């Protein structure tokens, strides 16, 4: 057996009411916090109040930055960091889906390195202030990964910042998902599924990362009927959040692969939700593996799918994907994808421009 490295430092609490039960985990992080979130959802689902109540009980003062939109851009995190520096912030609390949690990591890097400016995000040696992550969707896994994805308008895409920032503390409370719409629930759930699939098939996978992904896939399978029906019990919400966290643990070891890398252009150019963009590319991605690939076969077996076509049918049933594309779109996406060889290298077999174009064509035309 080949040697490997395994590293997972995020102090993670799971369960309904976990913020109140484990609020003391934030006490060592500092005396002044900045809450990083969107404008409405964290208020409506109660996550923001749970955090502010906990901070108040601990005697930690706080300020609010609630201007994080979907797919946060460089300009927003720079503006937030300037606000944090002015407020003398000790640590950050990202509440929401992947966007606020990823943004909080990027903001923490900029705040810790004011002399570097935005270049700190592209310097892997840059330090960061502590981050607390509170996911309110089940898809991103950012609460247990070292990744932070931001949008670069200049390059018309999304990218991961260079510093690897794990949350110091993560609170996973599924009750914050109870009010999510079926569309958001399914889009984010498919994001978690693609994390599990891409990690399992990555050239960087190892025996532990694959076993972890298998657990997540098994849990996800139990949620599939609910995703199709649009009816989610509290137990299903719990399982979805657990599957998402397990997917995050898996990609923290391997990174994501082609659907994520290729999907960024669909998100930027066509404004597809991130999970949907990954999902619409997944069947064609799997079909680029040689027939009989044992790892693809194992994924299908765990999910109870007869073949990749069956998985594709499931994904189309749970995703409301109605966008149209042209040959020119495909050509542009393909050219842009070839600019990111490190993402192509996660595929365990040789890839050329022809295979990338075929994935896009089969998925989108």
ZADO-42003 format. One record per residue (C-alpha): residue number from 1; residue in three letters; chain; x negated, z, y. Coordinates in nm, 2 decimals, decimal comma, always signed. Example, Ala and Ser with C-alpha at 12.3 -4.5 7.8 and 13.67 -1.06 7.14 Angstrom:
2
1/ALA/A/-1,23/+0,78/-0,45
2/SER/A/-1,37/+0,71/-0,11
// end
This chain:
365
1/UNK/A/+0,00/+0,00/+0,00
2/UNK/A/-0,13/-0,09/+0,35
3/UNK/A/-0,20/+0,19/+0,60
4/UNK/A/+0,02/+0,23/+0,91
5/UNK/A/+0,08/+0,44/+1,21
6/UNK/A/+0,41/+0,63/+1,29
7/UNK/A/+0,48/+0,80/+1,62
8/UNK/A/+0,81/+0,94/+1,76
9/UNK/A/+0,78/+1,21/+2,03
10/UNK/A/+1,13/+1,21/+2,20
11/UNK/A/+1,29/+1,56/+2,16
12/UNK/A/+1,64/+1,44/+2,06
13/UNK/A/+1,96/+1,64/+2,04
14/UNK/A/+2,27/+1,48/+1,87
15/UNK/A/+2,63/+1,61/+1,88
16/UNK/A/+2,93/+1,66/+2,09
17/UNK/A/+2,85/+1,92/+2,36
18/UNK/A/+2,48/+1,90/+2,30
19/UNK/A/+2,39/+1,91/+2,67
20/UNK/A/+2,55/+2,25/+2,72
21/UNK/A/+2,41/+2,38/+2,39
22/UNK/A/+2,05/+2,26/+2,46
23/UNK/A/+2,03/+2,25/+2,83
24/UNK/A/+1,72/+2,48/+2,83
25/UNK/A/+1,51/+2,19/+2,70
26/UNK/A/+1,51/+2,06/+3,06
27/UNK/A/+1,38/+2,39/+3,21
28/UNK/A/+1,01/+2,31/+3,17
29/UNK/A/+1,04/+1,96/+3,33
30/UNK/A/+1,05/+2,08/+3,69
31/UNK/A/+1,25/+2,22/+3,97
32/UNK/A/+1,40/+1,90/+4,12
33/UNK/A/+1,57/+1,62/+3,93
34/UNK/A/+1,70/+1,27/+4,02
35/UNK/A/+2,00/+1,15/+3,83
36/UNK/A/+1,98/+0,77/+3,77
37/UNK/A/+2,31/+0,60/+3,68
38/UNK/A/+2,57/+0,34/+3,77
39/UNK/A/+2,85/+0,38/+4,02
40/UNK/A/+3,14/+0,48/+3,80
41/UNK/A/+3,11/+0,51/+3,42
42/UNK/A/+2,90/+0,84/+3,40
43/UNK/A/+3,15/+1,00/+3,63
44/UNK/A/+3,45/+0,88/+3,43
45/UNK/A/+3,32/+0,98/+3,09
46/UNK/A/+3,21/+1,32/+3,20
47/UNK/A/+2,83/+1,28/+3,13
48/UNK/A/+2,73/+1,32/+3,49
49/UNK/A/+2,93/+1,64/+3,53
50/UNK/A/+2,78/+1,78/+3,21
51/UNK/A/+2,43/+1,72/+3,34
52/UNK/A/+2,49/+1,85/+3,69
53/UNK/A/+2,66/+2,17/+3,55
54/UNK/A/+2,36/+2,22/+3,32
55/UNK/A/+2,11/+2,17/+3,61
56/UNK/A/+2,30/+2,40/+3,83
57/UNK/A/+2,31/+2,67/+3,56
58/UNK/A/+1,93/+2,63/+3,52
59/UNK/A/+1,87/+2,66/+3,90
60/UNK/A/+1,73/+2,30/+3,91
61/UNK/A/+1,82/+2,11/+4,23
62/UNK/A/+1,92/+1,75/+4,20
63/UNK/A/+1,99/+1,43/+4,39
64/UNK/A/+2,19/+1,12/+4,28
65/UNK/A/+2,09/+0,76/+4,27
66/UNK/A/+2,40/+0,58/+4,14
67/UNK/A/+2,32/+0,22/+4,23
68/UNK/A/+2,19/+0,09/+3,89
69/UNK/A/+2,37/-0,23/+3,79
70/UNK/A/+2,36/-0,42/+3,47
71/UNK/A/+2,01/-0,56/+3,39
72/UNK/A/+1,84/-0,36/+3,67
73/UNK/A/+1,59/-0,57/+3,87
74/UNK/A/+1,25/-0,49/+4,01
75/UNK/A/+1,38/-0,46/+4,37
76/UNK/A/+1,63/-0,18/+4,27
77/UNK/A/+1,37/+0,03/+4,08
78/UNK/A/+1,13/+0,00/+4,37
79/UNK/A/+1,40/+0,12/+4,61
80/UNK/A/+1,49/+0,41/+4,39
81/UNK/A/+1,13/+0,51/+4,35
82/UNK/A/+1,09/+0,52/+4,73
83/UNK/A/+1,39/+0,75/+4,75
84/UNK/A/+1,24/+0,97/+4,47
85/UNK/A/+0,91/+1,00/+4,65
86/UNK/A/+1,09/+1,11/+4,97
87/UNK/A/+1,29/+1,37/+4,77
88/UNK/A/+0,98/+1,51/+4,59
89/UNK/A/+1,13/+1,46/+4,25
90/UNK/A/+0,98/+1,63/+3,94
91/UNK/A/+1,17/+1,44/+3,67
92/UNK/A/+1,45/+1,18/+3,61
93/UNK/A/+1,77/+1,18/+3,41
94/UNK/A/+1,90/+0,84/+3,31
95/UNK/A/+2,27/+0,84/+3,23
96/UNK/A/+2,45/+0,53/+3,09
97/UNK/A/+2,37/+0,23/+2,88
98/UNK/A/+2,03/+0,08/+2,85
99/UNK/A/+2,02/-0,02/+3,22
100/UNK/A/+2,01/+0,33/+3,37
101/UNK/A/+1,79/+0,47/+3,10
102/UNK/A/+1,54/+0,18/+3,13
103/UNK/A/+1,55/+0,20/+3,50
104/UNK/A/+1,48/+0,57/+3,50
105/UNK/A/+1,16/+0,50/+3,30
106/UNK/A/+1,05/+0,23/+3,54
107/UNK/A/+1,13/+0,45/+3,84
108/UNK/A/+0,93/+0,74/+3,69
109/UNK/A/+0,63/+0,52/+3,67
110/UNK/A/+0,65/+0,40/+4,03
111/UNK/A/+0,71/+0,75/+4,16
112/UNK/A/+0,40/+0,88/+3,97
113/UNK/A/+0,18/+0,61/+4,11
114/UNK/A/+0,27/+0,55/+4,47
115/UNK/A/-0,08/+0,41/+4,54
116/UNK/A/-0,04/+0,13/+4,29
117/UNK/A/+0,30/+0,01/+4,41
118/UNK/A/+0,50/-0,22/+4,18
119/UNK/A/+0,18/-0,32/+4,00
120/UNK/A/+0,20/+0,02/+3,82
121/UNK/A/+0,48/-0,14/+3,61
122/UNK/A/+0,24/-0,40/+3,47
123/UNK/A/-0,06/-0,16/+3,42
124/UNK/A/-0,04/-0,01/+3,07
125/UNK/A/-0,25/+0,28/+3,19
126/UNK/A/+0,00/+0,40/+3,45
127/UNK/A/+0,13/+0,76/+3,40
128/UNK/A/+0,49/+0,86/+3,44
129/UNK/A/+0,70/+1,16/+3,53
130/UNK/A/+0,92/+1,31/+3,26
131/UNK/A/+1,25/+1,14/+3,18
132/UNK/A/+1,57/+1,28/+3,02
133/UNK/A/+1,79/+1,01/+2,86
134/UNK/A/+2,17/+1,04/+2,81
135/UNK/A/+2,32/+0,73/+2,64
136/UNK/A/+2,68/+0,66/+2,70
137/UNK/A/+2,70/+0,35/+2,48
138/UNK/A/+2,57/+0,29/+2,13
139/UNK/A/+2,34/+0,00/+2,14
140/UNK/A/+2,03/+0,02/+2,34
141/UNK/A/+1,83/+0,29/+2,16
142/UNK/A/+1,63/+0,34/+2,49
143/UNK/A/+1,67/+0,72/+2,44
144/UNK/A/+1,43/+0,71/+2,15
145/UNK/A/+1,21/+0,41/+2,23
146/UNK/A/+0,91/+0,36/+2,46
147/UNK/A/+1,05/+0,05/+2,62
148/UNK/A/+1,19/-0,02/+2,96
149/UNK/A/+1,33/-0,37/+3,04
150/UNK/A/+1,38/-0,49/+3,39
151/UNK/A/+1,48/-0,82/+3,55
152/UNK/A/+1,23/-1,03/+3,74
153/UNK/A/+1,42/-1,27/+3,96
154/UNK/A/+1,10/-1,45/+4,05
155/UNK/A/+1,05/-1,55/+3,68
156/UNK/A/+1,42/-1,58/+3,60
157/UNK/A/+1,41/-1,35/+3,30
158/UNK/A/+1,38/-0,99/+3,18
159/UNK/A/+1,06/-0,83/+3,07
160/UNK/A/+0,93/-0,50/+2,93
161/UNK/A/+0,72/-0,29/+3,17
162/UNK/A/+0,36/-0,23/+3,05
163/UNK/A/+0,36/+0,15/+3,03
164/UNK/A/+0,51/+0,29/+2,72
165/UNK/A/+0,75/+0,57/+2,83
166/UNK/A/+0,93/+0,79/+2,57
167/UNK/A/+1,20/+1,02/+2,71
168/UNK/A/+1,09/+1,38/+2,70
169/UNK/A/+1,44/+1,50/+2,61
170/UNK/A/+1,74/+1,29/+2,49
171/UNK/A/+2,10/+1,41/+2,46
172/UNK/A/+2,32/+1,20/+2,23
173/UNK/A/+2,68/+1,30/+2,27
174/UNK/A/+2,93/+1,05/+2,13
175/UNK/A/+3,22/+1,18/+2,33
176/UNK/A/+3,10/+0,98/+2,63
177/UNK/A/+3,19/+0,66/+2,43
178/UNK/A/+3,55/+0,77/+2,36
179/UNK/A/+3,68/+0,57/+2,67
180/UNK/A/+3,47/+0,26/+2,61
181/UNK/A/+3,66/-0,07/+2,59
182/UNK/A/+3,65/-0,27/+2,26
183/UNK/A/+3,45/-0,54/+2,43
184/UNK/A/+3,17/-0,30/+2,55
185/UNK/A/+3,18/-0,11/+2,22
186/UNK/A/+3,13/-0,43/+2,02
187/UNK/A/+2,87/-0,58/+2,24
188/UNK/A/+2,66/-0,27/+2,24
189/UNK/A/+2,71/-0,21/+1,86
190/UNK/A/+2,59/-0,56/+1,79
191/UNK/A/+2,28/-0,48/+2,00
192/UNK/A/+2,21/-0,19/+1,77
193/UNK/A/+2,27/-0,42/+1,46
194/UNK/A/+2,01/-0,67/+1,59
195/UNK/A/+1,76/-0,39/+1,65
196/UNK/A/+1,80/-0,29/+1,28
197/UNK/A/+1,77/-0,65/+1,16
198/UNK/A/+1,49/-0,76/+1,38
199/UNK/A/+1,29/-0,44/+1,31
200/UNK/A/+1,34/-0,49/+0,93
201/UNK/A/+1,22/-0,85/+0,94
202/UNK/A/+0,94/-0,81/+1,20
203/UNK/A/+0,58/-0,90/+1,11
204/UNK/A/+0,50/-0,54/+1,23
205/UNK/A/+0,74/-0,37/+0,99
206/UNK/A/+0,61/-0,11/+0,74
207/UNK/A/+0,75/+0,09/+0,45
208/UNK/A/+0,89/+0,37/+0,67
209/UNK/A/+1,03/+0,15/+0,95
210/UNK/A/+1,21/-0,05/+0,68
211/UNK/A/+1,36/+0,25/+0,51
212/UNK/A/+1,48/+0,38/+0,84
213/UNK/A/+1,64/+0,05/+0,92
214/UNK/A/+1,81/+0,05/+0,58
215/UNK/A/+1,97/+0,38/+0,67
216/UNK/A/+2,09/+0,24/+1,00
217/UNK/A/+2,23/-0,07/+0,83
218/UNK/A/+2,42/+0,14/+0,58
219/UNK/A/+2,58/+0,35/+0,86
220/UNK/A/+2,66/+0,03/+1,05
221/UNK/A/+2,83/-0,12/+0,75
222/UNK/A/+3,08/+0,17/+0,75
223/UNK/A/+3,17/+0,09/+1,12
224/UNK/A/+3,23/-0,28/+1,07
225/UNK/A/+3,60/-0,26/+0,99
226/UNK/A/+3,65/-0,07/+1,32
227/UNK/A/+3,46/-0,33/+1,52
228/UNK/A/+3,69/-0,60/+1,38
229/UNK/A/+4,01/-0,41/+1,44
230/UNK/A/+3,91/-0,26/+1,78
231/UNK/A/+4,03/+0,08/+1,66
232/UNK/A/+3,76/+0,36/+1,69
233/UNK/A/+3,80/+0,71/+1,57
234/UNK/A/+3,58/+1,00/+1,68
235/UNK/A/+3,39/+0,97/+1,35
236/UNK/A/+3,33/+0,60/+1,41
237/UNK/A/+3,20/+0,67/+1,76
238/UNK/A/+2,96/+0,93/+1,61
239/UNK/A/+2,84/+0,69/+1,34
240/UNK/A/+2,79/+0,41/+1,60
241/UNK/A/+2,57/+0,63/+1,82
242/UNK/A/+2,38/+0,75/+1,51
243/UNK/A/+2,32/+0,39/+1,40
244/UNK/A/+2,21/+0,30/+1,75
245/UNK/A/+1,96/+0,58/+1,76
246/UNK/A/+1,82/+0,49/+1,42
247/UNK/A/+1,79/+0,13/+1,54
248/UNK/A/+1,59/+0,26/+1,84
249/UNK/A/+1,36/+0,46/+1,61
250/UNK/A/+1,30/+0,15/+1,41
251/UNK/A/+1,21/-0,08/+1,70
252/UNK/A/+1,00/+0,19/+1,85
253/UNK/A/+0,76/+0,12/+1,56
254/UNK/A/+0,80/-0,26/+1,54
255/UNK/A/+0,94/-0,39/+1,86
256/UNK/A/+1,22/-0,65/+1,87
257/UNK/A/+1,19/-1,01/+1,76
258/UNK/A/+1,33/-1,35/+1,83
259/UNK/A/+1,70/-1,29/+1,91
260/UNK/A/+1,59/-1,05/+2,19
261/UNK/A/+1,32/-1,28/+2,33
262/UNK/A/+1,54/-1,59/+2,32
263/UNK/A/+1,85/-1,40/+2,44
264/UNK/A/+1,70/-1,29/+2,77
265/UNK/A/+1,75/-1,64/+2,91
266/UNK/A/+2,11/-1,64/+2,81
267/UNK/A/+2,16/-1,31/+2,99
268/UNK/A/+1,98/-1,42/+3,30
269/UNK/A/+2,12/-1,78/+3,33
270/UNK/A/+2,47/-1,73/+3,18
271/UNK/A/+2,52/-1,36/+3,24
272/UNK/A/+2,59/-1,28/+2,88
273/UNK/A/+2,59/-0,91/+2,79
274/UNK/A/+2,26/-0,83/+2,62
275/UNK/A/+2,41/-0,74/+2,28
276/UNK/A/+2,62/-1,05/+2,28
277/UNK/A/+2,32/-1,27/+2,36
278/UNK/A/+2,13/-1,13/+2,07
279/UNK/A/+2,43/-1,16/+1,84
280/UNK/A/+2,51/-1,52/+1,90
281/UNK/A/+2,15/-1,61/+1,80
282/UNK/A/+2,12/-1,39/+1,49
283/UNK/A/+2,26/-1,62/+1,22
284/UNK/A/+2,04/-1,91/+1,31
285/UNK/A/+1,74/-1,67/+1,34
286/UNK/A/+1,80/-1,55/+0,99
287/UNK/A/+1,83/-1,91/+0,86
288/UNK/A/+1,48/-1,99/+0,98
289/UNK/A/+1,35/-1,76/+0,71
290/UNK/A/+1,27/-1,93/+0,38
291/UNK/A/+1,55/-1,95/+0,13
292/UNK/A/+1,54/-1,64/-0,09
293/UNK/A/+1,34/-1,42/+0,15
294/UNK/A/+1,37/-1,08/-0,01
295/UNK/A/+1,41/-0,89/+0,32
296/UNK/A/+1,69/-1,12/+0,45
297/UNK/A/+1,86/-1,08/+0,11
298/UNK/A/+1,83/-0,70/+0,14
299/UNK/A/+1,99/-0,69/+0,48
300/UNK/A/+2,28/-0,90/+0,36
301/UNK/A/+2,32/-0,68/+0,05
302/UNK/A/+2,33/-0,36/+0,26
303/UNK/A/+2,59/-0,51/+0,50
304/UNK/A/+2,80/-0,64/+0,21
305/UNK/A/+2,76/-1,00/+0,32
306/UNK/A/+2,74/-1,29/+0,07
307/UNK/A/+2,52/-1,50/+0,29
308/UNK/A/+2,41/-1,56/+0,65
309/UNK/A/+2,73/-1,76/+0,72
310/UNK/A/+2,94/-1,46/+0,64
311/UNK/A/+2,73/-1,25/+0,88
312/UNK/A/+2,77/-1,52/+1,14
313/UNK/A/+3,15/-1,52/+1,09
314/UNK/A/+3,16/-1,14/+1,14
315/UNK/A/+2,96/-1,17/+1,46
316/UNK/A/+3,19/-1,43/+1,60
317/UNK/A/+3,49/-1,22/+1,52
318/UNK/A/+3,36/-0,91/+1,71
319/UNK/A/+3,20/-1,09/+2,00
320/UNK/A/+3,41/-1,26/+2,27
321/UNK/A/+3,16/-1,54/+2,33
322/UNK/A/+3,32/-1,83/+2,52
323/UNK/A/+3,03/-1,97/+2,72
324/UNK/A/+2,95/-2,34/+2,70
325/UNK/A/+2,60/-2,49/+2,70
326/UNK/A/+2,44/-2,83/+2,75
327/UNK/A/+2,15/-3,01/+2,60
328/UNK/A/+1,97/-2,95/+2,93
329/UNK/A/+2,03/-2,57/+2,89
330/UNK/A/+1,88/-2,58/+2,54
331/UNK/A/+1,57/-2,77/+2,65
332/UNK/A/+1,51/-2,52/+2,94
333/UNK/A/+1,56/-2,22/+2,72
334/UNK/A/+1,32/-2,36/+2,46
335/UNK/A/+1,05/-2,43/+2,71
336/UNK/A/+1,08/-2,09/+2,86
337/UNK/A/+1,07/-1,92/+2,51
338/UNK/A/+0,74/-2,10/+2,43
339/UNK/A/+0,59/-1,91/+2,73
340/UNK/A/+0,61/-1,58/+2,54
341/UNK/A/+0,38/-1,62/+2,24
342/UNK/A/+0,38/-1,25/+2,17
343/UNK/A/+0,75/-1,25/+2,10
344/UNK/A/+0,71/-1,55/+1,87
345/UNK/A/+0,44/-1,37/+1,68
346/UNK/A/+0,68/-1,11/+1,56
347/UNK/A/+0,83/-1,37/+1,33
348/UNK/A/+0,65/-1,34/+0,99
349/UNK/A/+0,62/-1,72/+0,93
350/UNK/A/+0,46/-1,99/+1,15
351/UNK/A/+0,69/-2,11/+1,43
352/UNK/A/+0,68/-2,42/+1,65
353/UNK/A/+0,88/-2,54/+1,94
354/UNK/A/+1,10/-2,73/+1,69
355/UNK/A/+1,22/-2,42/+1,52
356/UNK/A/+1,30/-2,24/+1,85
357/UNK/A/+1,50/-2,54/+1,97
358/UNK/A/+1,69/-2,55/+1,64
359/UNK/A/+1,79/-2,18/+1,67
360/UNK/A/+1,93/-2,25/+2,01
361/UNK/A/+2,11/-2,57/+1,90
362/UNK/A/+2,27/-2,41/+1,60
363/UNK/A/+2,38/-2,11/+1,80
364/UNK/A/+2,50/-2,26/+2,12
365/UNK/A/+2,61/-2,63/+2,07
// end
